[in-house]
Amino acid sequence: MKVQLRYATLPSPLGLFSAHYWFVVWDADGSHRWEVWQTKNAGGWSIGHVYRDLKPVDAGVGGGPARLGAEWTDDEAAAIKAVLQNVSDYPHRERYLAWPGPNSNTFASWVLRRAGIRHRMGWRALGKRYPVA
């Protein structure tokens, strides 16, 4: 099993200072992309603003190509996958606000904390420090 944290810049001019983060999980079932999106019911499988497979794993978000932020295997990947399988626990699943959050980066930060993984997201990850209960 492998989990990647990917990101891409937003369309200009937002992309100058902001990026969108998401997870890709590879396991025996294939690959799945997990993220928070600004609209509900935009496609794929969702609980509120939390989506699985809204977009292809390699797709950007309109401001540039997808980039690799981090990769985990073994126990760390399993811990992230376990959090993602329980996204109904995400307290902001029914709420989205680009600034100051909660947004896609708030969700990514929450998943990592719940999985017990310390990882510093880039400075463009606006919303990563938005408070989550």
N, C-alpha and C positions, 0 to 999 in steps of 0.2 A: 504494500500500500504506500501511496505517496500523496502528499498534500502540498500544493503551492499557493502562496499568496501572490497574486498578480495585481498590477495596477496599470492605468492608462490616464493620460491627461484628458481633461474635458475640452470641448471645442473652444476656440478663441473667442473672446479674450480671457475666459475663465481658466483655460489651460495654462496661462502664465503663472498662476498661483494655486491651482487646485488639481487634484487627481482623484480618481475613483478606484477603490480597492475591492477585490473579491477573492474567493477561494476556489480552487479546482481540486477535487478529490478524485484520485484514480484508485480503484479497487477491483475486486472480482466482477462487479456489476458494470464496469466501464468507467467513464469519466463524467463528472457532474460539476457544474458551476453554481456557486452559492454567493448571493449578494443581496444588498438592499437597493431598491430602485425607487425613484421619486413618485411613481404612480402605482396604484393598485390594479390588479387584473390586467396586466400588460402582456401576459402570455406565460408559457411554462407552468410550473407548479408554484403556488405561493400561499403564504399565510401573511395577510396584510401586505406590507412592503418588502417582505423577505421572499426571495425567489430562488428556485433551483431550475437551472437550464432555461432561463429567459433568453440568453444569448449563447452562441457557441463559445467554447472554452477559450479560444484564441482571439475572439473579437474584442476590439477596442470599444471606446464609448464616444467616438466622434472627434477626438482631438489628437489622435496618434495611435500607434500600435500598442498592443499589450506588452508589458514588461514583467520580468520576474522580480518579485520583491524578496522572497524567501522560499525555501523548500524544506519539508520535514518528511521523515520516514519512520517506520517502526512505531514505538510507543507514542511519540509526539504526534505523528499523523493520526494514530488511532484516537488520541485524546481530542484532537480537533474534529475528527469525524463524529465522535460521540456528542460533542456540543452541537454540531450542525444537525444531527438527527433529532435534536430536541429544541429546534428553533422556536417552538411555541413558548419557551421560557424567556425569549428575548423581550424585555419589557417595553421596547419602543416599536414593536412590529406593526402597530397600527398608526404610527406617527412618523412623518418625514419633514425635515426642514433643512434646506441646503446649508444655511448658516444660522446659528452656530452648531446646529445638529438637533436632533439625531439624524444621521445620514449613513451612507455606505461605509464611511470610515469609522463611525461610532460602532457599527455592527462588527466590523473586522476586529477592532480593538477589543470589544466585548468577548468575541469568540476566543481570541488569544488568551485573555485573562481567565476566562472560564476553563480553558484547557490547561492552564498553568504554564503557559509559554511566555517567556519574556522576549519581546522583539520590538525594536524601535522602528516604527513606520516613518516614512519620509516626511519632510516638512510640508509637502503639498497635501498631506492627508488631513485636511481641515475637518474638524469634527471628531478626531480620534480621542480627544480628551473630554468630550461631552459627558457629563455625569450619567452613569448607568447604575441603577440599584442592584 
